[in-house]
C-alpha cells in the first residue's frame, strides 16, 4: 500500500459509517472514469500501450490501494494455470480440466473468506469470481478454435480463438481495470476486437450519415454522454443504499423490535431489506458499466430501427425489469445478466451432447456451478433451492391460469387481466422477498429465524401451489382451456422449455426429474436389447442403479 493512502479513507469512514475498504472500492470505480478516458485516447495503432496502461492501473488498485499482494498471487495462479491448460492440453476434456482447476482454486478462497468472516474487508474473491467467468470462457473459446467450423454454432464460431494471444494481450484481458473488482465479464474475442478497434467497423451498406461520431482520428465513438448517465445512475443507487441501509438491515429483522410490528409490516420490511441490498449492486454495476462504456468496450453497434448507437454490450442489471417483474423469469433474467450469459453458453449448452435437447444433467450441472461460484454460505443454497420451486409454480400459473385472462387466440388481454397482473406482481415480489432473505443474511440460523418471523408464508404458498397442480385441478384446467380456446389456438409445445435456466436454477425440478427417470428407463431397455447383462440373474434394480449413476456422472462400479 502506498504511504498515507489509507488516511483519507479512514477519516471519511469515521464520518460516514462505512469501512475504509468499502470507500476505497467506490474510489476505484470513480477513478476508473478519468483513467478510462485516458485509455481511450491512447493511439489505436499502439495496442501494446493500452495493454501496459491497463496492467499498471490494475496493479495500482490491487497493491497501491488495497495492499492485496496475496490477491495478485491468486489472480496469477488462475490466469497462468488457465493459459497453460489451454496451451498444452488438447482434446475434448481441456475446457473441463480448466473449469475444475479454476473452480477448485476459487472454492478454496471462498472457504477462507467464509472462515475469517470479515464482510467489510475487500479481498480478492470478488475479482476472482469475475476472472473465473472470463477464463473458463477462454478455455472453451480456445477449444472451439481447434474444431472445424462446421461443428460450431454461430455463437461459438464468432468467439472461437484460432491463435493463442500474446502474453501482453492476455494480461490486459485478465486485468482490465474498469471491470476488475465487480465485472462485467466478457469474452477474450470481444477484448481483442476492442483493442484492435475492429469492433467499431460498420456493416457493409450502412449509411455513412449514421456512423457514430468520433473525435480526431480515433475509431472509438464518442461515449462521454452515455457513460455520464450510467455514472449518475450509479451514484444515485449508491447514495440510496447508504441512506436506506441505516433503516433496513440485518440487525432490524433479527432484533426484538421487528416482532413488535404486525405481519403485513414485517413482510414490507423484509421486502425493503432485499430492495436495499439490491441497491448496492445496482450502483456498483452501473458505475463499472459506465467506465467500460467510456473506454469503448461497451459498444454494441447501431440500432437499425432508431439509428442510435447502442452501449449495452456489457449491461449487467436492469433495475426496472426486476422491481416491476410479474413472474420469476422476468425477475431473474434482469439480474446479473452476464452471469446468466456465462452459465448458458459455457455450462448449460456445453454439457448437452450435440444434437440433443438440454435436460436434467444440463440443469443439474448449471445449478451446481452457479451455487459453487457464489460460495458456500448456507443462505445461498436456501435461496437457490426455493427459487427453483418458485419457477415451477410460476410456469404452471402461466400455462394453466393466465390463458383464462387472454382471448382464445392468445393475442388480446381481457379487461380482467389487469387484476391478474397486479396479483402476479405482488405474488412475485413478496415471494422473492422471502426467497432472497437468506442470500442477504447468509447464515442458516439467521435465515431460519427470519423466515419463522413471517410464519414461513412463502413455503406454505409453495406447498399449497405444488399440491394444487399435483391434484385433479391441473387436468381440469387443461380440459377447460382446450374447450375454451379450441379451435382458435393449438398448443404445439412449451415456450418455456426452450429457455435456459436463469442463474442456474432448474426451470422445472419435477419435469426434469421425470426426464432423468425416462432417460434411465431408456438406457436400461437399450442395455437389455443389446444383451449387455452378464446373466439373467442380474436384477433390474442393479441396472437402474448403474444407469442412474452413469447419468449423474458417477462410476457405477459395474462392468458390462
C-alpha positions in Angstrom: 0.0 0.0 0.0 1.2 3.5 -0.8 2.2 5.6 2.2 -0.6 7.7 3.7 -3.1 6.4 1.1 -5.3 4.9 3.9 -5.6 8.1 6.0 -8.3 10.0 4.0 -10.4 6.8 3.7 -10.2 6.2 7.4 -11.2 9.7 8.1 -14.2 9.5 5.7 -15.2 6.1 7.0 -15.5 7.5 10.5 -17.8 10.3 9.3 -20.0 8.2 7.0 -20.0 4.9 9.0 -18.6 2.7 6.2 -15.4 0.8 6.3 -12.2 2.2 4.7 -12.1 -0.7 2.2 -15.6 -0.1 1.0 -14.8 3.6 0.4 -11.6 2.6 -1.4 -13.6 0.2 -3.6 -16.0 3.0 -4.6 -13.0 5.3 -5.2 -11.6 2.7 -7.7 -15.0 2.8 -9.6 -14.9 6.6 -9.7 -11.2 6.8 -10.6 -11.8 4.4 -13.5 -13.7 7.1 -15.4 -10.9 9.6 -16.0 -8.5 6.6 -16.4 -10.8 5.1 -19.0 -10.8 8.4 -20.7 -7.0 8.3 -20.9 -7.1 4.7 -22.1 -9.5 5.7 -24.9 -7.1 8.4 -26.1 -4.1 6.1 -26.4 -3.5 5.8 -30.2 -5.4 3.0 -31.8 -2.3 1.9 -33.7 -0.5 1.2 -30.4 -2.5 -1.5 -28.6 0.5 -2.6 -26.6 0.4 0.8 -24.9 -3.2 0.2 -24.0 -2.3 -3.2 -22.5 0.5 -1.7 -20.5 -1.7 1.1 -19.2 -4.4 -1.4 -18.1 -1.9 -3.6 -16.3 -0.3 -0.6 -14.5 -3.6 0.8 -13.3 -4.8 -2.6 -12.0 -1.6 -3.2 -10.1 -2.0 0.3 -8.6 -5.6 -0.7 -7.5 -4.5 -4.1 -6.1 -1.3 -3.1 -4.3 -1.3 0.7 -4.0 -4.8 1.0 -2.6 -5.6 -2.4 -1.1 -2.2 -4.0 -0.4 -3.5 -7.2 -2.0 -0.2 -8.9 -2.6 -1.9 -12.2 -1.9 -4.6 -11.2 -4.4 -2.0 -10.7 -7.1 -0.8 -14.2 -6.4 -4.3 -15.6 -6.6 -5.1 -13.9 -10.0 -1.6 -15.0 -11.3 -2.2 -18.6 -10.3 -5.7 -18.7 -12.0 -4.6 -16.9 -15.2 -1.3 -18.7 -15.7 -2.9 -22.0 -14.9 -5.7 -21.4 -17.4 -3.3 -20.3 -20.1 -1.1 -23.3 -19.6 -4.0 -25.7 -19.7 -5.3 -24.1 -22.9 -1.8 -24.1 -24.4 -0.6 -27.6 -23.6 -3.7 -29.8 -23.3 -5.6 -30.7 -26.4 -8.8 -32.7 -26.8 -12.4 -32.5 -25.6 -11.5 -32.6 -21.9 -9.3 -29.5 -22.0 -12.1 -27.0 -21.1 -13.4 -29.2 -18.3 -9.9 -29.5 -16.8 -9.6 -25.8 -16.9 -13.0 -25.4 -15.3 -12.2 -27.8 -12.5 -8.9 -26.1 -11.8 -10.4 -22.6 -11.7 -13.4 -23.5 -9.7 -11.4 -25.6 -7.3 -8.9 -22.7 -6.7 -11.8 -20.2 -6.2 -13.6 -22.6 -3.8 -10.5 -22.6 -1.5 -10.7 -18.8 -1.4 -14.4 -18.8 -0.8 -14.0 -21.2 2.2 -11.1 -19.0 3.6 -13.3 -15.8 3.2 -16.2 -17.5 5.0 -13.9 -18.7 7.7 -12.4 -15.2 8.5 -15.9 -13.7 8.2 -14.9 -10.1 7.5 -17.6 -8.7 5.2 -16.4 -5.1 5.4 -12.9 -6.1 4.2 -12.3 -6.2 0.4 -10.5 -9.3 -0.6 -9.7 -10.9 -3.9 -12.7 -13.3 -4.2 -14.9 -10.7 -6.0 -12.2 -10.1 -8.6 -11.6 -13.8 -8.8 -15.3 -14.6 -9.4 -15.2 -12.2 -12.4 -12.0 -13.7 -13.6 -13.4 -17.3 -13.4 -16.1 -16.4 -15.9 -13.6 -14.9 -18.3 -11.0 -17.7 -18.0 -13.5 -20.7 -18.3 -14.9 -19.0 -21.3 -11.4 -18.5 -22.7 -10.7 -22.3 -22.4 -13.9 -23.1 -24.3 -13.1 -20.5 -26.9 -9.6 -22.0 -27.5 -11.2 -25.4 -27.7 -13.7 -24.2 -30.3 -10.8 -22.7 -32.3 -9.3 -26.1 -32.7 -12.6 -27.6 -34.2 -13.8 -27.4 -37.8 -16.2 -24.5 -38.3 -19.0 -26.9 -39.4 -19.0 -28.3 -35.9 -19.7 -24.9 -34.2 -22.8 -22.9 -33.8 -22.9 -19.2 -34.6 -22.1 -18.1 -31.1 -19.1 -20.5 -30.9 -17.8 -19.6 -34.3 -17.9 -15.9 -33.5 -15.9 -16.3 -30.3 -13.5 -19.1 -31.3 -9.8 -18.4 -30.7 -7.8 -19.8 -33.6 -4.4 -18.4 -32.4 -3.4 -18.0 -28.7 -3.0 -14.4 -27.7 0.3 -12.9 -26.7 1.2 -12.7 -23.1 0.7 -8.9 -23.1 -2.8 -9.1 -24.7 -3.8 -11.9 -22.3 -2.6 -9.9 -19.3 -4.6 -6.9 -20.5 -7.7 -9.0 -20.8 -7.2 -10.6 -17.4 -6.5 -7.2 -15.6 -8.9 -4.9 -17.5 -9.3 -2.3 -14.7 -12.8 -0.9 -15.4 -14.2 -4.3 -14.5 -11.5 -5.7 -12.3 -13.3 -6.0 -9.0 -17.0 -6.3 -9.9 -17.3 -7.1 -13.5 -18.8 -7.1 -16.0 -17.1 -10.1 -17.6 -16.7 -10.6 -21.3 -15.0 -12.9 -23.8 -11.5 -12.6 -25.0 -12.6 -12.1 -28.6 -14.6 -9.0 -27.5 -11.5 -7.6 -25.9 -9.4 -8.4 -28.9 -11.9 -6.7 -31.3 -11.9 -3.7 -28.9 -8.1 -3.3 -28.7 -7.8 -3.8 -32.4 -10.8 -1.4 -33.0 -12.4 -3.9 -35.4 -15.4 -3.8 -33.0 -16.2 -0.3 -34.4 -16.4 -1.3 -38.1 -19.8 -0.6 -39.6 -21.6 -3.4 -41.6 -21.3 -3.1 -45.3 -24.1 -1.0 -46.8 -24.5 1.2 -43.7 -25.4 4.8 -44.5 -22.3 6.9 -43.7 -24.6 9.6 -42.2 -25.5 7.1 -39.4 -21.9 6.3 -38.5 -21.4 7.1 -34.8 -19.4 10.4 -34.2 -15.7 10.1 -33.3 -13.0 12.6 -32.3 -9.9 13.3 -34.3 -8.6 10.0 -35.8 -9.9 7.7 -33.2 -12.2 4.9 -34.3 -13.8 4.5 -30.9 -17.1 6.5 -31.0 -17.7 9.4 -28.5 -19.2 7.8 -25.4 -19.0 10.5 -22.7 -22.7 11.1 -22.5 -23.9 7.5 -22.1 -21.1 6.9 -19.6 -22.1 10.0 -17.6 -25.7 8.8 -17.5 -24.5 5.5 -16.1 -22.3 7.2 -13.6 -25.2 9.4 -12.4 -27.4 6.3 -12.0 -24.7 4.6 -10.1 -24.2 7.4 -7.7 -28.0 7.6 -7.2 -28.2 3.9 -6.3 -25.1 4.1 -4.0 -26.4 7.1 -2.1 -29.8 5.5 -1.8 -28.1 2.4 -0.4 -26.1 4.4 2.1 -29.3 6.1 3.3 -31.6 3.1 3.4 -29.1 0.6 4.9 -29.4 2.6 8.1 -33.1 1.9 8.2 -33.3 -1.7 6.7 -30.6 -4.1 7.7 -29.9 -7.5 9.2 -30.0 -6.2 12.7 -33.5 -4.9 12.3 -35.1 -8.2 11.1 -33.1 -10.2 13.7 -33.8 -7.8 16.6 -36.7 -7.7 19.1 -38.2 -4.5 17.6 -39.1 -6.4 14.4 -41.6 -8.7 16.2 -43.4 -5.7 17.6 -44.8 -4.9 14.2 -47.8 -6.7 12.6 -47.4 -9.4 10.0 -48.0 -7.1 7.0 -45.4 -4.6 8.3 -42.9 -7.4 8.8 -43.4 -8.6 5.2 -42.9 -5.0 4.0 -39.7 -4.7 6.0 -38.5 -8.0 4.5 -39.1 -6.6 1.0 -37.3 -3.4 1.8 -34.3 -5.4 3.2 -34.0 -7.1 -0.1 -34.5 -3.9 -2.1 -31.9 -2.1 0.0 -29.4 -5.0 -0.6 -30.1 -4.8 -4.4 -29.4 -1.0 -4.4 -25.7 -1.7 -3.7 -25.5 -4.0 -6.7 -27.4 -1.6 -8.9 -24.9 1.2 -8.0 -21.8 -0.8 -8.4 -22.7 -2.4 -11.7 -23.9 0.9 -13.1 -20.6 2.6 -12.2 -18.5 -0.2 -13.7 -20.6 -0.4 -16.8 -20.2 3.3 -17.3 -16.4 3.2 -17.2 -16.5 0.3 -19.7 -18.7 2.5 -21.9 -16.3 5.4 -21.6 -13.4 3.1 -22.7 -15.4 2.0 -25.7 -15.8 -1.7 -25.0 -19.5 -1.3 -24.2 -20.2 -0.5 -27.8 -22.8 -2.8 -29.4 -23.4 -1.3 -32.9 -26.2 0.8 -34.2 -29.9 0.2 -33.6 -31.3 -0.5 -37.0 -34.7 1.0 -36.0 -33.7 4.2 -34.3 -30.2 4.7 -35.9 -28.8 5.4 -32.4 -25.6 3.9 -31.0 -26.1 1.1 -28.5 -23.8 0.9 -25.5 -25.4 -2.1 -23.7 -22.9 -4.8 -24.6 -21.9 -5.2 -21.0 -25.1 -4.3 -19.2 -25.3 -6.5 -16.1 -28.6 -5.5 -14.5 -32.0 -3.9 -15.4 -33.3 -2.4 -12.1 -36.7 -1.5 -13.6 -37.1 -5.0 -15.0 -36.5 -6.5 -11.6 -38.6 -4.1 -9.5 -41.6 -4.4 -11.9 -41.3 -8.1 -12.6 -44.6 -10.0 -12.6 -43.0 -13.5 -12.8 -39.9 -15.3 -11.8 -38.3 -15.4 -15.2 -38.6 -11.6 -15.7 -37.1 -11.2 -12.2 -34.1 -13.4 -12.8 -33.3 -12.6 -16.4 -32.8 -8.9 -15.5 -30.4 -9.7 -12.7 -26.7 -10.4 -13.1 -27.1 -10.8 -16.9 -23.5 -11.6 -17.7 -23.5 -14.5 -15.2 -26.7 -15.8 -16.9 -24.9 -15.5 -20.2 -21.9 -17.4 -18.9 -23.9 -20.2 -17.3 -25.9 -20.7 -20.5 -23.1 -20.7 -23.1 -20.3 -22.2 -21.1 -22.1 -24.8 -18.9 -25.8 -25.5 -19.8 -25.2 -25.9 -23.5 -21.8 -27.4 -23.2 -23.0 -30.3 -21.0 -25.6 -31.2 -23.6 -24.4 -33.7 -26.3 -24.5 -32.3 -29.8 -27.9 -32.8 -31.4 -29.7 -33.4 -28.2 -32.0 -31.2 -26.1 -30.7 -29.9 -22.8 -32.2 -32.0 -19.9 -31.7 -32.9 -16.3 -27.9 -33.3 -16.5 -27.5 -29.8 -18.1 -29.8 -28.2 -15.4 -28.0 -30.0 -12.6 -24.5 -29.1 -13.8 -25.6 -25.5 -14.2 -27.2 -25.3 -10.8 -24.1 -26.8 -9.1 -21.8 -24.4 -11.0 -23.9 -21.4 -10.1 -24.0 -22.4 -6.4 -20.3 -23.1 -6.1 -19.4 -19.9 -8.0 -21.3 -17.8 -5.4 -19.7 -19.6 -2.4 -20.6 -21.9 0.4 -22.8 -19.8 2.8 -26.0 -21.8 3.6 -28.1 -18.8 2.7 -27.2 -19.1 -0.9 -28.4 -22.6 -1.2 -31.7 -21.9 0.6 -32.3 -19.2 -1.9 -31.4 -21.3 -4.9 -33.5 -24.3 -4.0 -36.6 -22.3 -3.1 -36.2 -20.1 -6.2 -36.3 -23.3 -8.4 -39.6 -24.3 -6.9 -40.9 -20.7 -7.4 -40.0 -21.0 -11.1 -42.0 -24.3 -11.4 -45.1 -22.7 -9.8 -44.8 -19.6 -11.9 -44.6 -21.7 -15.0 -47.7 -23.7 -14.0 -49.7 -20.5 -13.4 -48.6 -19.0 -16.7 -49.5 -22.2 -18.6 -52.8 -23.1 -16.9 -54.2 -20.0 -15.3 -53.0 -16.9 -17.2 -54.7 -18.0 -20.5 -58.1 -17.5 -18.9 -57.4 -13.8 -18.8 -56.5 -13.6 -22.5 -58.7 -14.0 -25.6 -58.9 -17.6 -27.0 -56.5 -16.7 -29.9 -53.9 -15.7 -27.2 -53.3 -12.2 -28.6 -55.7 -9.8 -26.8 -55.7 -9.3 -23.0 -59.1 -9.3 -21.4 -60.2 -6.4 -19.1 -59.8 -8.8 -16.2 -56.1 -9.4 -17.0 -55.1 -6.2 -15.2 -56.2 -7.9 -11.9 -54.2 -11.0 -12.8 -51.1 -8.8 -13.5 -51.5 -6.9 -10.2 -51.8 -10.1 -8.2 -48.9 -11.8 -10.0 -46.8 -8.7 -9.4 -47.4 -8.8 -5.6 -47.0 -12.6 -5.5 -43.7 -12.4 -7.3 -42.2 -9.5 -5.3 -43.3 -10.9 -1.9 -42.2 -14.4 -2.8 -38.7 -13.2 -3.8 -38.5 -11.0 -0.7 -38.8 -14.2 1.4 -36.7 -16.3 -1.0 -33.7 -13.9 -1.2 -33.6 -13.1 2.5 -31.1 -15.9 3.2 -28.9 -14.5 0.4 -28.6 -11.3 2.4 -28.4 -13.0 5.9 -26.0 -15.7 4.7 -26.1 -18.0 7.8 -28.6 -20.8 8.4 -29.7 -19.8 11.9 -30.4 -16.2 10.8 -32.2 -17.3 7.7 -34.5 -19.8 9.5 -35.1 -17.2 12.3 -36.3 -14.5 9.9 -38.4 -17.0 7.9 -40.1 -18.1 11.1 -40.8 -14.5 12.0 -43.0 -14.2 8.9 -44.5 -17.6 9.5 -42.9 -19.3 6.5 -45.5 -17.7 4.3 -43.7 -18.4 1.1 -43.0 -22.1 2.0 -46.7 -22.5 2.8 -47.6 -20.9 -0.6 -45.2 -23.1 -2.4 -46.5 -26.3 -0.8 -50.1 -25.3 -1.4 -49.4 -24.4 -5.1 -47.5 -27.6 -5.7 -50.3 -29.6 -4.1 -52.9 -27.8 -6.2 -51.1 -28.5 -9.5 -50.5 -32.1 -8.5 -54.2 -32.6 -7.8 -57.0 -33.2 -10.3 -57.3 -29.4 -10.6 -54.5 -29.3 -13.2 -56.1 -31.8 -15.6 -59.4 -29.9 -15.1 -57.7 -26.6 -16.0 -56.2 -28.1 -19.1 -59.5 -29.6 -20.2 -61.3 -26.2 -19.7 -58.6 -24.4 -21.6 -58.9 -26.8 -24.5 -62.7 -26.3 -24.6 -62.3 -22.5 -24.3 -59.5 -22.0 -26.8 -60.2 -24.7 -29.5 -60.0 -24.3 -32.4 -58.6 -20.7 -32.1 -55.2 -21.8 -30.9 -53.4 -25.1 -30.8 -50.6 -25.6 -28.3 -47.5 -27.0 -30.1 -45.1 -27.0 -27.2 -43.9 -25.2 -24.2 -42.1 -22.0 -25.0 -40.5 -22.1 -21.5 -39.0 -25.5 -22.3 -36.8 -23.8 -24.9 -35.3 -21.4 -22.3 -32.2 -22.0 -20.3 -32.2 -21.8 -16.5 -31.8 -18.4 -15.1 -28.9 -18.1 -12.6 -28.5 -21.9 -13.0 -31.9 -22.6 -11.4 -33.8 -25.6 -12.8 -36.8 -24.4 -14.9 -39.0 -27.2 -13.6 -37.5 -29.6 -11.0 -40.4 -32.0 -11.3 -40.3 -32.2 -15.0 -36.5 -32.6 -15.1 -36.8 -35.5 -12.5 -39.3 -37.1 -14.9 -36.8 -36.6 -17.7 -34.0 -38.4 -15.8 -36.3 -41.3 -15.0 -37.2 -41.6 -18.6 -33.5 -41.5 -19.6 -32.7 -44.2 -17.1 -35.5 -46.5 -18.4 -34.4 -45.9 -22.0 -30.8 -46.8 -21.0 -31.9 -50.0 -19.2 -34.1 -51.0 -22.1 -31.2 -50.4 -24.5 -28.8 -52.4 -22.5 -31.3 -55.3 -22.3 -31.8 -55.2 -26.1 -28.1 -55.4 -26.8 -27.6 -58.2 -24.3 -25.4 -56.1 -22.1 -26.2 -58.0 -18.9 -23.8 -60.7 -17.8 -26.6 -63.1 -16.9 -30.3 -63.3 -16.3 -29.6 -63.4 -12.6 -28.6 -59.7 -12.6 -31.5 -57.8 -11.1 -33.5 -54.9 -12.7 -32.7 -52.8 -9.6 -28.9 -53.2 -10.3 -29.5 -52.0 -13.9 -31.5 -49.0 -12.6 -28.8 -48.1 -10.1 -26.0 -48.4 -12.7 -27.9 -46.2 -15.1 -28.7 -43.5 -12.6 -25.1 -43.3 -11.5 -24.0 -43.1 -15.1 -26.5 -40.3 -15.8 -25.2 -38.4 -12.8 -21.6 -38.8 -13.9 -20.7 -41.3 -11.2 -18.8 -44.5 -11.7 -21.3 -47.4 -11.4 -18.8 -49.9 -10.2 -20.4 -52.4 -12.7 -18.7 -53.7 -15.8 -20.6 -54.6 -19.0 
